[in-house]
Amino acid sequence: MPLEIVRNDITKMTVDAIVNAANSSLLGGGGVDGCIHRAAGKGLLNECRTLGGCETGDAKITGAYNLPCKYVIHTVGPVYKDGKHNEEALLESCYKTSLKLAKENNCETVAFPLISSGIYGYPKDEALKVAIDVISDFLLHNDMTVYIVIFDKEAYRISEKLFSDISEYIDDNYVEKHMDYRFESRRMAAMMFEEERKGICRSEMLFSEDLLEDKLRQIDESFSQMLLRKIDEKGITDAECYKKANIDRKLFSKIRSDVSYKPSKPTVIAFAISLELSLEETEDMLKKAGFALSHSNKFDIIIEYFISKGNYNIFEINEALFAFDQSLLGA
């Protein structure tokens, strides 16, 4: 998927470029900076000595030496004081200038740490929001796969209020059932399908012949056909749809060209979020792929929470899914 949050050691990421949260000297330090310099070897330090340092909010690029990537992009994040000393703008600039350098050097994959969230003291939930906002905006206009690399669970945190609200929603709606979830999904999908058929039969006298024929045709359409119809109905382009869904262009091409394509459940929901479908419309789209939402599944309840709140920002949804150890949306 174009933007993915992963738990890993950034020095082990096999990508075109990794981003180093450096200090202004670029000569190594603690935290991520020190780990990257140690893993890269002396060659990196020697090249950094030729760069003359780096200003806060700016970025510079070097070779990667012993690291499993092509480049290291060094950026200097702001030290957090109180949020009133231009910290947010400087942090945004770190991501923007790093992404610009990556694009200029033809990078297709880039891995970021959560810049300034360590010893520089930037609140982790706010630092994450800045990262998500800048990267997601960049990906709406550029083709690149970007990773936000979290070293451990303690280094990652969504806002306490959001976490609390979702937890409460899960507690209110979660139903534990000792049953085969796939069987339940198929049962629910079959039930909804039959209800839709009955609803059309009951209402057919109210439809014109053309409208009835169109409704019947929609019942028999595949997931791919429904997706393309919804894109046309929403008046958006294919690119707008798959980028907002955090879906790779190549995968979208497969879906478009294969009328019988069988997507995963997270992929279906990603498109539903991109198209800003209601909960009922989302259920309809899931049904086309043989899935359904269930209150015996925390992933489903979190999705329902965001749709019910009218929040269709897939990157914010993925932040929450990651925090609750659930699969992310997109592909």
Secondary structure, DSSP 8 states (H G I E B T S, - for coil): --EEEEES-GGG--SSEEEEEE-TT-S--SHHHHHHHHHH-HHHHHHHTTTT---BT-EEEEE-TTSSSSEEEEEE----SSS-SSHHHHHHHHHHHHHHHHHHTT-SEEEE--TT-STT---HHHHHHHHHHHHHHHHTTS--EEEEEESSGGG----HHHHHHHHHHHHHH-----S-HHHHHHHHHHHHHHHHHHHHHHHGGGS-HHHHHHHHHHHH--HHHHHHHHHHHHT--HHHHHHHTT--HHHHHHHHH-TT----HHHHHHHHHHTT--HHHHHHHHHHTT----TT-HHHHHHHHHHHTT---HHHHHHHHHHTT---S--
